[in-house]
Amino acid sequence: MTDTLSSAQARRMALAAQGFSRARPTTAPTTRHIHRVMDRLGVLQIDSVNVFARSHYLPLFSRLGSYDPALLDRVFLSRTTHYVEYLAHEATFIPVEDWPLWRFRMERFRRRGADPDSWAGQNAQTLSWVLDELRAQGPLRPADLRADAPRERGTWWDWDDVKLALEHLWRTGDVAISGRKGFERSYALAEHVIPDHVRTREVSYSDSIRELIRRAARSSGVATMADLADYYRIRDRATISRAVADLVDEGELVPVRVRGWERNGRPLAAWRHRDAVLPRRIDAAALLTPFDPVVWFRDRALRAFDLDYRIEIYVPAEKRRYGYYSLPVLVGDRVVARVDLKAERATSTLQVQSAWWEPQADTGADAERVASELALAATWQGLEHVSVSGWGTAADGLHRALSALPAVSVRRHVHARETGEPSEPEEPGELGRHEESGKPEELEEATR
């Protein structure tokens, strides 16, 4: 028999799988807490947009509360044996032990590069030179390679070619990211970053997909086939289906029906992981990055949380509904609001540029929870003030709730949308695309 869950039960199960049923640490979070979050998430998506805080810092804040961002830098951005970067969703941090699971994706990039008409096929000399430089000198930044490139060879050493070579070699697994300083990467030969016992381990394609689907199910709690496929951006639905069937036979996945999870009036097939727990309630409040696994698959966000969510970075300012980079806000098991935040360092102010209630919000009680989370976010970012514009259905309520909090310096500011004046032009970030990717259209094809 297939178990039946209500939509609220499915939400609580999904949030528990993502760590939101656990209380935040009462003392300063440590590396142990970060590893525990990563055990649940499996991946941490990287993005360069830095209006409030870069995306990869936010999932830890959402689950752990105020932590020292330098702790993340030490764990992920310095040279480490714990985590490494790869395209496990988009650009993400993954456990270094998972490197062999992605060999199937690396080999697909390699096969594409073998096509004489591809960029790699037409730039074999550049690729060989980059590998030789990394072999001779060890980890290098792209700027180091550019400085060393023999200029007399003319346009062959175009700066974009150096970047594309590093990207291609990273995608094929010949090169790995050896660390970052700020947001600038260093590259090295994979053999200089990935331990030999990890790098040489063989995992078959079917075993890799099965393991990744198992992990996606564990991190999702309850999921449809599309949810499982999207978690690691796997497009081979036939192999996914076989993996799901095997995991059901072994008792690791249990078929369920979730009321309200339908398409064209018919229930969607879904599965819960056998270790998924169903808490009586979720008592979390959290700001979510657009690239948090809770909401990064927009179909699931709409189905599970009634959140019709799109990012508006590339929407002209005058046409935005919610703001440049609005963050969903979780209270309990509901996404109750979205807030567009900006850290204005010059005045040490967290600007709430717009704030909107979602239909499922309890605007009275939820205002206090959201305000407390905004105050905590300001403290986390080392900002002394919080300023709220008048743009959005939640703006006035959040300003009142913030003003009622002790030891919070609250201001008002006017957003350009309120005056009808043109907004200042904003420089869009990478929006979840891997920075410096060169040819993003190749990624989609290579992950099929």
C-alpha angles and dihedrals in degrees: 000000000000116000117231124221129189116236089251091053090050090051092051091047091050093048092047089053088054093051101257095123090066121087116243116256115276090212130049109297116251136198087273090063091049092052090049092054090048090051087060099040099039090201138037113210117225123216134167100216105119108177093123105355131330111271098247091061094057105066089059091049090048092055104028103031121220109006133160108269088209086068090063089047091054094047100041112014102043119072105283142160093221104068139017135179126257142142096271093141104343115325104330144161111249134177107274089231088067094063094103091053088067098051090102089060092044090052092051090054088048092052091050090050090053090065106105089221095054123095091251092048090055096043104048091133092056092049092049092049093050092050091049091051093050091046092052101039107026123223114012138179118232088249090057091055092047091053092050097046112117101249096199091074091075125208093359086082095055110157092237090055091058091051093045091049092054091046093049093047090048091051092049092049096243089112131037134194105258096190145305135250106206099325097324115109131221118211129208139168109283090239089062093053109029115064112246095240089056099040094050097045112115121221120176121234094248092047091050093052092045092051093047092049089049090053093045089054092049092049092046099046091205123018148162124233089262091052092052092047094049097049091076096015095247114166102183098102095177092058091043090053091051090048091051091048091051092049091049091050090051092049096243093114123044121199113238139172118224115203109238095020096115143135121206090349094305124110117253117235110249139174135203123211112247091237094050113121127210108216119203088235143352114230099183130126116193146156109233126209114227085246097054111122089238091069108009092101101065095200090056092045090056095042098044103029105022086240113147095195133179129157114238102201091116095040114101109259095244091054099049116117099194109011145272100300109000119187122213114236120217122207116175107323094329133086097226105172147001124224130192106217133191127182105218100196096183091066096026090240134143103216118207094204093182136355128195135183120228117225092254094056125119092214096198102049095030094054091067093050093047092046091052090051092050091051090050090049090054091051091047090054093045094247121149101203141039119212123191125198123211094243114114141031093270098044099094094042093050092048090054092046092048091048089055093056116097118244095012118126105214128189138173126230134179119244118215089242089065094055100037090238118138115265121240111263113262127210109233118228129218095282095211096315113124106262116247090013093143098197109032092173089072092062095063092051094046093054095054 
